[in-house]
């Protein structure tokens, strides 16, 4: 959520004019639900809170990890930083390498009736494996009752099981029935066709509805007809099938390892099969939760690899390419196979992978409306209030639901979440939709703009993460259509989404992001300068030298022309200081400190930037930081002093410079006062302060300033003076 800007600890030193921050002109009219009142509430979110939201709500594919912390007794403690990480998994967001394989012979949904070739039955039987239910039990039940109803999820191998059961029972030839067979006419469809008597029937994915369920009388009539023919029938249904007084046998998909081993064994000898199953590419493939048809195709590819017909690269690429083909199938299927609302859900789940399911479903319907507007302009968009069952939606998306904690401003809250089984799906899917289906771009862009206006940090962060993937795929379009309009907006919440988009785009390997930030930070547009400063604060740990150089140059540009004090951008001065402070408490803190010490006296602008940023960093306290309760900079100093690190001397030097500068003396003393109050309830902080304070008293003026602070400072909220102040005063060297 947007939070009010924290009060700056002090004004910069140097010839800064005494002028108020410039007033932002009114924003243009917003979409429905936004307006003048929303604009008045729009404030720049505190830089520390903004980073926390970005870390908490970024998708798992961007590998940011847990909340960035500066605890563990050191600034670098348990670092899960924003910079330097890459997309997880074998995913290419640029060009696509095509490696083709044959899917012939795999079982798939049949929509018309026909006889199954005997060779196919024998091949399926040779590689068949089951999980949980024994084949003997199923065969016994089918033999006794002649009709067996198998209930399981799609792509679980239930149709293959039906064919194999009939084959092992000797009920051949086997005839496939149309899935649209009306349950009431089921018995009439068991007449057989052709010259040979049909002894086995498979009715896969029977279509049932609330007004037309599969009832027990339907099965009894079918059983009588089957007995006359000495034939057998296996019906497969999903978990949501409408059944009345019919008991279905649950069918669970066998494990991928068992299925792959069984298929490989039909192609190569046992010794070769053992070696193939130990390949790293096989381990990775099995961890991805691929469907059975893909597992069977992979087994054939492994056999070709063993015969020297394909390369190891092709084996390794199989998992990724099968995933790309699956995603492509989703969006190439027509409305009769995959409804537009389901496609909208797939896109929303890609954006909100690992997020709350209810939120994903809510925003997928919003996208569905925009897609309908594109597909049928002028026609009112109608969204069903009640639609697809959760399990069916997740099954279609090859996803899973689970309960987990979600970070909120009130603390962790347990929610039902949804994520793809394969973490590569979101990246592949978003790339395909953006580049392969340009007609969907207007709806997708409008959807992202609405997400950027949402009041929930998770929604805004995921909008930024989605745009980051689009930028990695097509940077010019993403910049022109989405990022730049956000970056130049007068609304801070839009600019912050632009900041996060650029940050995450850089994280996933998008080129030229630092070049964009360099141009913006030195330009005339205040909004773009604001975005560049915030973004450099987040990507800076990966390239601290370049980031600090850009921030110093931006500070100099603010002081370059002081002819009109009303034009001085005090807001930008604060943003630059916050950016440097954030970098000072980043994993690159040692290099950042050296840069600050090297350039502190370059010129008035850099001098002001350095000291103000240092005081900002000292004033910051992590909510879940140091276990001993020490402020981050103080913890850094104490650990560095204990280890004999030169950083301790550098931190003490900046403290003395900040206390001595007339523009930062007051905010520096305020920050030190907070440390003293913390020490009153934290022994670890007291010991660290006892080590630092003597290093800050090297002249009579310094002694007088700090001793006066300790002798006169009040307690918190009007309480008596803290007792720790008197104890700390004894650590001073003789006057």
N, C-alpha and C positions, 0 to 999 in steps of 0.2 A: 504494500500500500504506500501511498505517498505520505511522507512525513515532513513536518516543518523543518526548515534548515536550522541546524544547530548554530547558536551564536558564536561568531568567530572569537578566538581568544585575544585578538588584538589586531590593530592595523599595521600594515607593512611600514618598515622604516624607509628613509629616503624621502625625496620630494613629492610624496603622494599628495594630491590636492584633497582638500576637505570637502568632499562632495558625496551626495547620496547615490545609492545604486540606481542605474537608469531604470525608468519605468517601462515595462514591456507593453507594447500596444496590444489592443484587444485581438483575440484570436477570431478567425472566421467561424461562421456557424458550424456546429458539430452535428453529428448524426443524432437520430432520435434518442432521447435520454440524457443528452449532454446539453450544456447551455452556459449562460453567464454564471450561474451559481457554481457549476462544476469547475469553471475556469478560475473563479475566485478561490476555490479550495486548492487549486493546483499549486504545489510548492516543490522545490527541489528536494528530493529525498536525501537524507544524510548519507554521505559517501560510504560510511561503514555499514549502515543498514542496507544500502543498495548492494554492496558486495555480498553481504550475508544472504540476501534474497537470491542473488544470482547463483551462489554456491548451493543453497538449499534446494532450489527448484530446477536446476539444469538437468537435462536428460542423462541417463546412464551412459549413452553412447558417446558422450563428450568427456567422460572419464574425469570429471572434476573431483568427485569423491565427497568425503564428508566436509563439514564446515571448516573453513580455514581457521586454524588456531595458532596462537603464539604462546602456547603453554609449555608444560613439561620443564619449567625452570629456565628455558632459553627462548629467545625470540623465534628460533627456527624449530623448536620442539617437534610437534606432530604436524608436519606441513603437508597439506593437500592443496597445492596452489593452482591458480587458474592457468598459468603459463606453462608451455612446454609439453603438454599432454596431447595425445592424438586420439582420433576416433578408434574405438575398439573394434577388433575383428577385421576380417579380410573384406573390406568394402572399398570400391572405387567410385568416387563421385564425379570423375571426369569421363573419359572415353570408356567404352565397353568392349571387352575382348570376347569374340564369339567363338565358342567351342561347342560343336553340336554332337549329340549322341542320339541313339535311337530309343524311343519310348514304345516301340512296337511290342506287343505281347503283354503289356501291362493291363491289369484290369481297370476298367473305368465305368462310369455310369452309362448304361444302355437305355435308350429311350424307345427302342422298337424291339419286337420279339424276333427270335431266331435261334438256330441251333449252335451250340458251342463246339468247335472242332475238337475231336478226341486228342489230337496232339497238344492242344492248349491245356486240356484237363490234366494230361500226364505231366506236363511241364510244371503246372501249378502245384500238383501233388508232390512232386519231387522236392520242392523247396518250401513246402508249407510248414509253418510252426505256429503253435497256439500258446496263449498265456492264460493261466488260471484254469479254465475249463479244459478237461481232457477230451481228446477226440473220441475216445471210447464212450464216454458218457453222452456226448452229443449224438453219436451214431446210434446208441441204444435208444435214446428218446425218439429220434427220427424214425427208427425202425418200428417202434411200438405205435407211435401216433400218426406217422406218415406226414404230418405237418409240423414244421418247426419255425418259430418266430424268433429271429436273432435281433437284439436291440443293442445298438452301439453308435458311436460317433462316426461322422464321415471320415473316410480315409483311414479307418482302423483295421481294414482287412476283412470286414464282415462279409462282403460279397465273395471274396476269394474263399473264405471259410465255407460258404454255402456251396460253391462249386466243388470244393474238395470233398466235403461230406457226401455229396451225391455220388461222386466218382468212387470213393472208397466203399460206398454201400452197393456199388454195382448198378446204380440207377442211371444208366446211360442208354440212349443219348440224352443230353441235357438241353432243355429249351429255356431261353430267356423270355420272360413276359414283360410287356410294356409296364413301366412304373405308374402310368396313369390309369391302370386297370381299376375300374370301380369295384370296391370291396363286395358290393351286392352281386356283381356278375362274375366273381372270381371262379366259381365252380364251372361256369360256362366256358371260361377260357382254358380249361384243362382238357381240351379235346385232342390236342396234338395235331401236328400237320406233317405232311410228307409221307413217304412210303414206309418209313420205319416207325414203330411204336415208340412214343416218347415215354420214358420212365422217370425222368427227373425234371423238375421245374424250379426256376429261381425267379422270384419277384423282388428285385432290388429297389430299395428306397421307395416303398409303397407310399403313394400320396394319400394322406388322410386329412380330413377336416372335421371341425366340430359338428357340422351337420351331416357328415358322412364318414363315421368312424369304422374301424375294422371290428366286427362283433363276433362273438362266439358262434352264432348260427352260420355266419359266412364260412368259418373254418370247418364246422361240422358237415356242411354241404360239400365243401371241397374234399374233405376226408372220404366221404362216400364215393365221390367221383374217382379219387385216386385209388381207392381199394378196387374198383372195377377194372382199372388199368394196371394194377400192381405197380403204381408209380408213387413218387414222393415229391414234396414241395417244401422249399425253404424260402421264407419271407424275411427280408431285412428291413428294419425301420430305425429311425432316429429316436433319441430320448424324448422328443416332443411329439411323437406320433400319438394320435388319438385312438385309444383302444378301449373296448368295453368287454369285460369278462374274458379277456384274453391275457394269458400269462406269457410274457416274452422272456427269453433266456438272455441275460446280459452277456455281451461280448466285449472284451477288452483287447485293445491292440497289443500284439506281442512286442517285446522289447526290440529296439532297433538292432542291438548287438546280435541277438538270436536270429533275427530275420536276415541280416547281412551274412552271417556265418552260414546259414542254410542255403542261401542263394549262391554264395561263392563256392560252396562245396559241390554244387552241380556243374561247375565250369572247370575246376582245377583239382589236382590231387591234394590229399590232406596236408602234406608238407608245405606245398606252395600256398595253400589257403592260410595256414598258420602264419607264414611270413607276411602275407598281404594284410592280414588283420592287425598286424603290429605296426603298420606304417603310420607316421604322424598324421598324414592326411585322413586316414581312416578314423583315428581318435577324434580329430576335429569334426569330421562329418557326423559321427555318432552323437557328439555333444550338442548338435544343432537341432535335434528333434525333427528331422526330415520325415516326410510321409513315406509310406511303404512302397509306393510306386517309384519314388526317387531312390529308395534304398535298393530296390531290385535293379534299377538302371545303373546304379553305382557298382553293384556287384558285377555286372557285365563289363563295365569299364575297367574294373580291377583285373578281370580275366584277360582283357585285351592288353592291359599293362604288363601282366605276367608273360604274355606272348610276345612282347616287344612291339606291339602295334601302336601304342600311344605313349606319350612322355609323362614324366612325373609331374610336370607343370599342368598338364591336362587333368590329371587325377586331383591335384590340389585345387584347381579352379572349379571342379565339378560342383562343389557345395554352393559356391557363390553364384554360379551361372544358373543352377537349378532354382535358386532363390529368385534371381532376376526374372527367370521365365515364369515363375509362379506369380510374381507381382504383375508382370505384363499381362498374364491371363486374366487377372482380376479386372483390369481396366479395359480390356478388349472385349470382354463378354458383353452381350446385349442385355437389355432390361429384363428379358424373360428369364435369364440365367442369374444375373446379379443386379439387383435393383440399384438405382442411383443413390438411394438413401444408404444402402450398405457400402457403396463406394465412398460416400461422404464420411461414414464411420471409420473406414480404413484410413483415410487421410487424417481425420481427427486423432485417431489412436496413434498414428505415426508422430503427430505433434505432441501428444500428451502420453506417450509411452511411459508406463510406470506411474501414472497419475491416477487420481480417483476416477472410478468408472463413471459415476453419475455426472461428473464434470465433463468427461469426454463425450458421453452421450448427449448431454445438453448442447455442447458446442458443435457436435457433429450435425445436429439438426439445424443449427444456425447456418452452417456451411451448405447443408442440403437446400435451404431456402435460396441462397445465393446461386447455387448451381441450377435450380429450377428457373430462376429469373433469367439466367443465361440461355438455358435450353428452350424456354417458352416465354419470351419477352411479352410483357403486358398481361400475362395470365397470373392471377393470384396464386401464390405458393401455398400449397396445402400440405401440412405435415401431420401424419397420424399421431394422435395423442398417445395411444398405446400400440406398440408394434412388436418387433422381434424380441424373443426371449433372450436374456443375457447369455445363457450357455450357448445358444445357437449363434449369436453374434461373435462370441469369442472363438467358437469352433471354426467359424468361417474365416476369421482373421488369423487363425493359427496362433491364438493368444491364450492366456490363462488369467484367471482372477485369483486374488489373494488379499489377505488383510495385512496392513502394515501402517506404521506411523507416518503422518504427513506433518512437516514443519509448518506451524502457523505463528502469528504474532503472539498468541496466547500459550504457546508451547506445543509439544507433539500431540496430535489427535489421530486416533486409529480410524482408518477408512478402508473401504473395499476398493482395491486398485486393480488395474488391468495392464498387462504388458505382453508384447509379442514373445513367443517362445524363442525366437531367434532375434538377438538384439540388433542384427544388421538390417532388419526389415525397414525400420523407419527411414534410414538414410537412403536405401535403394528406392523405396516407394516415393519419397518426396522428390528425389531426382527425376524419377520417371514421369511423375505427374507434371512437374514444371517444364521439362524439356520435351517429353513425348506427347503431351496433350495441351498445346498452347491455348486451345479454346477454353480451357478451365482456368486460365490465369486471371481474368477479370474477377471471377467469383472468389478465387483464392486470395487475391490481393484485398478485396473488400472485406473478406473474413479476417485476414491478418490485421487490418486497420481497426476492426471492431475489437479484436483481442487486445490490441495496444491500448484501447480506451477502458478496458475492464478494470475494476477496482481490486482484483485479486492478484497478488504478486506472482503466484504460480502461473496464471494465465498470461500475464505480460512477459514473464521470463520464457515461457514455451513459445510465444509468438516470436521472440527474438531468436531462440534456438532454431526454429523452423526457417526463419529468414537466413540464418547463418548457413544452413545446408543449401538453400537456394543460391546464396552468394558463392559458395564453393563450386556449385555447378555452373552458374552463369552470373558472374559478378556484375557486368555492365547492366543487365536487366534488373537485378536485385537492387543495385544502387539507385538507378533512375526511378524505378517504380515503387520502391518501398522505403529503403534506408534513408535516402536524401530527403524525401518529404517529412519523415519523422525527425531527422536531424535539424531541419530548418524550422520546425514547428515552434510556436511561441509557448506551447505547453511543455512543461518539464517532463511529464510522464511519457510523452512521445519521444523526447530527446533521450530519455533514459533507456527506452527500448532500442533506439538506434545505437546507443553505447553498448548495450549487451549484444546486439546483433553483430557489431564489428568485432567485439571481444571474442565471441564464440566463433565467428568466421575465421579469425586469426588462429584460434585454438585448433580448428579442424583442418588447417593447412591452406586456407585461401591466401593467395599471393597478394602483395601490394597494399595490405591494410596499413602498415606503418607509413607508407608513402602518402596514403590518403590522409592519415592523421597529421602528418607533417604539414601538408598543404592547408588543412583546416585550422591548425593551431596558429599559423602565421597569417591567416587571412583576415578580412575585415568583418566577416559575419560573426556576430557575437554568439549566436546559437551554435554554429559550427565549432567555434573555439571552445565552447563549453563541452560539447560532445568529445572533442579531441582530448581535452584534459582528463575527463572521466575515463575515457577508453585507455589512455596511456597509463593511468593508475592501475588498471587491471592487467594489461598485457606487459607492463613494464618489467616485472620480475624476470621475464625471459630475455629482454634486451635493455637492461637498466641504463647502460651508457647512452644509447640512442634516445630512450624515453626522457632521461633527465636533460639531455642536450636540447630536445624539443621543448620541454617545459621551461627551461631557462630562456630559450629564445622567445617563447611566448610571453614570458614575464618582461623581457626587455622591450618587446613591441608595445606593451602597455604604457611604458614610460617614455617611448620615443617621441611622442607629441603631446605636450602638456599645455598647449596654448589655450585649450578650452577645458577647464576643470569639470564641467558638466558631462563631458564625454569620457571621463575616466571610468573604467569598468571595475568597480570595487568587487562586484560579484565574481568576476573572472579571477581577480587576485585571490579571493578565497578558494575558488575551485583549484587553482594551481597549487596553492599551499596544501590543500587536502590531498591532492594527487601525490605530491612529494611525500607527505606524511604516510600515506598508504604504502608507498614504495619502501619507506624506511622501516616499516613493520612487515615486510614481505620476505620470502625466502632469499632474496638477493640483498638483504639488509647490509651485509658487510661491504659489498661493492658500492651500494648507495651511500653509506656513511663516508667512504673514502671520497666519493665524488663531491659530497657536500663540503667536506673539509678542504678539498682542493680548490673549490670555486667560491667559497663563502665571501671572499673579498674581491671578486671579479669586478663588480660594479654595484651601484645601489639597488638595482632591481633584483639581482641574484642574491645579494646580501639579505634583502627583505624576504625574499622567497625562502631562503634557507632557514633563517631563524624562526619565521612564522610557522613553517612546516614542522620544524623540530619541536616547537612548543605544542603544536597540534598533536603530534605523535605522543608527547609526554602526557598530554591531557586525556588520551584515549585509554579506556579500560575494557578489556575483553570480558564478556559475560561468562564464558566458559573457558577462560584462558589459563593462567598459571595456577597449578594446584595449591601453591602457598598463598595465593591471593595477591601476588605482587603485580603492579602495573607492568605492561609489556616492556617499556623502555627501561624501567628500574630492574626488572628481572634480567634483561639483557646485560645491563651494566654489572650486576652482581655476579653473574656467571662468568662474564668476560674477565672481571677482576680476579675471581678465584682461579681462573685458568691462566692468568698472566697474558691475556689477549690485549693487543694494542687498541681494540675497539673501546675498552674501558676509558682510556685516556682521551679518545676522540669524543665520546659522549660527554665526559666531564668538561672538555673544552667548549663544546657547543652550549652546555648549560651555563658556563660562565659568560659566554658571549651574549646569550639570550637575556640573562639577568642584568647585564650591563647596558644593553641597548635601550634607549628611552622609549622606543615603540613597542618593545616586547617585555619590558621589566614587569609590568603589572600582570599580563597573562601568564608569564613564567612563574611569578610568585603565587598566583592562583593555582596553577597546576601543582606546584610544590606543596601548597597547603592541602590539597586533596590527597597527596601522597602521605602527608603526616596524619591526616584523619584516618586513612586506611591503615597506617602503621599502628594506630591506637587499638585496632581490633585484629591485627595480623602480625604475629611475631616475625614471620618471614620478611614482611615489608619493613619492619623496624630494623632488622639486622642489615638489610640492603641499604636503607637510608643511612644507617650508622657508618657504612663503608663509603657512601658517596659524599656526604656532606663535608667531611674534611677536605675533599678534593675541590670543593667549590669555595673554600675560604683561603685565598692566597694573598689577599690585600686587605688593608684596614677597611676599605669601603665595602668589600664583599662580606667581611666579618660583621660590620655594622648592619648591613642590609638583612642578612639571614638571621642573626641573633635577634634583631628586632621582630622579625616574622615569628620566630619560635616563642618569644616572650609575650607577644601581644595577640596571637591568633586565638579566636574563640573556638569553642567546640561546635559540633555540628548541630544545626537547628537551635541555636541559642543555648546549648549545653555549656557547662563550665569548660575552661581550657583543657585540652587533652593532656593527660599526665605524660604521655610519650614525648611531648614537646620538650619538657624539662630534661628528660633523659637524653634526648638527641642533642640538646645544647651542650651537654658534657663531652660530646665527641669532638667539639671544635678544638683546634690547636690553640695554644696560648695567644692572646691578642698581641 
